[in-house]
Amino acid sequence: MLNYDLIYSGDRDAFLDNLCQRVEAGMDQGLLPVEVFRDDTVFRAEMERIFTRNWIFVAHTSEIPNKGDFVLRRLGLDKVIITRDNSGEINVLLNHCRHRGSEICHHDKGNASTFKCPYHGWVYRNNGDWAGAPHLDDAYGGPLDKKEWGLLRTPRVEVLHGFIFTSLSDNVPPLREYLGGAAWMFDAIFGLHPDGMRVLKEPERFIVKADWKSGAENFSGDAYHVSTAHLSASLSNFIPAVNEVSSVACAYDFGNGNSFIGHDLPKLIHPMFEMWGYPPEFREQFDLSGLDETQIEMITNKPPTIGTIFPNFSYLRFPQPAVPGEMPVPFTSIRVWQPVAPGVMELWNYELEYAFLPDEFIEKCYLAGQFGFGSGGIFEQDDTAVWEGIAKAASSPWNRAKGTQLHYQQKREPIDETWKGPGNFHPSVYGESSQEAFWRRWLKEMADGKAERIIRDDACNKGAQR
């Protein structure tokens, strides 16, 4: 049972160590302590130990195509400005003035060569450099150092198929190396045309009273819930075969909490639904020359339909009707499970499509995504309702006193030893191995983040003693 006396005594590290030991021991038995889904101390540690040390998705290049373009996004709990500066470079800037800390940008998007703080008027260029201040000579006797007093800028920014990732850590490996086999999957999903993909409209944002990890874990490998949680889609005849989805699902596990669900769509829907169901005239325009034989076979027969890149980036591409009764069309959605508070997240829903596709088809794809996974979508309402119940269970005094652990003990399906791609391929999604991998990555980051903080604190203390 979790020892809350450790929190009351102020020893939060000991409390977290105790919890992580329980999570590790529980995973070995197929169990998970319920309180990981809603706890103040856990949440604060995640923000410090996970979201400051890993690559985090923040925007797509199609949202800032021109010099001066910017969007306002979140990196953990921090608001950040993603800019394409006057030289065309992409920057991720902390949205706080270096003078007194006020927020300088209050627009979700726009085009600007500079940003001006509304408090005292300090001005910054769109690359983050300090540019000026009112009454400069009288107040400061001349200009300040433009780099020293510029906006804080993340040290690492990389782009993969248009997706902008950033990290606050100088020690994080290059993005492709960091993603490992998941980069191979990224290529198969997003690298099918030289013109790339584009964000269709501004991402939706809505508050869900659920833990960010509930969404990330679900998309990492949970097809088991579909026939129950989404039965209404079958009963309403919106997607008649939805109760059969988990029986034709497989799992692609690339380690480190990065995993995808695949579906045999030709078997589930119709033989013509190869490559997610893109019509043949569009499939013919895909450039598959950069893919290997395994990638091509995969996207043809059992394409990745859902997945998670640790910690909070998830993907969804599935054929659905744009209008009930019509032929399904594929839509592509990116889900960002943005942490807000313990047991509360802001769900960001981006819809994207290949830029070369005609507008009429793209509009159908967008509508299909909205019907299913928009803020009022039939699947979205199902998922968020059940996830909110998990957060309530995690804060239940009864559950905490009991030391309740959740069940992760489905029978393990064998790994396909003939798989030629990276990672492991599971012919069946049952077994919860992907969810277990997510939690083991969470454990590793919590431990590594603590170790880095101890090293950093020791260095600071030694510097202070000098």
Sequence and secondary structure as in RCSB ss.txt:
>XXXX:A:sequence
MLNYDLIYSGDRDAFLDNLCQRVEAGMDQGLLPVEVFRDDTVFRAEMERIFTRNWIFVAHTSEIPNKGDFVLRRL
GLDKVIITRDNSGEINVLLNHCRHRGSEICHHDKGNASTFKCPYHGWVYRNNGDWAGAPHLDDAYGGPLDKKEWG
LLRTPRVEVLHGFIFTSLSDNVPPLREYLGGAAWMFDAIFGLHPDGMRVLKEPERFIVKADWKSGAENFSGDAYH
VSTAHLSASLSNFIPAVNEVSSVACAYDFGNGNSFIGHDLPKLIHPMFEMWGYPPEFREQFDLSGLDETQIEMIT
NKPPTIGTIFPNFSYLRFPQPAVPGEMPVPFTSIRVWQPVAPGVMELWNYELEYAFLPDEFIEKCYLAGQFGFGS
GGIFEQDDTAVWEGIAKAASSPWNRAKGTQLHYQQKREPIDETWKGPGNFHPSVYGESSQEAFWRRWLKEMADGK
AERIIRDDACNKGAQR
>XXXX:A:secstr
   THHHHTT HHHHHHHHHHHHHHHHHTTEEEGGGGS HHHHHHHHHHTTTTS EEEEEGGGS STTEEEEEEE
TTEEEEEEE TTS EEEEESS TTT       SEEE SEEE TTT  EEETTS EEE TTHHHHHSS   TTTTS
  B SEEEEETTEEEEES SSS  HHHHHTHHHHHHHHHH SSTT EEE S  EEEEESS HHHHHHHHHH  TT
HHHHTHHHHHTTSSTTGGGGGGGEEEEE STT EEEEE HHHHT TT  GGG  HHHHTT   TTS HHHHHHHH
HS EEEEEETTTEEEEEEEE SSTTS  EEEEEEEEEEEEETTEEEEEEEEEEETTS HHHHHHHHHHHHHHHST
T HHHHHHHHHHHHHHHHHT HHHHHHT EEE         TT  SSSEEESSSTT HHHHHHHHHHHHHHHHHH
HHHHHHHHHHHHHHH 
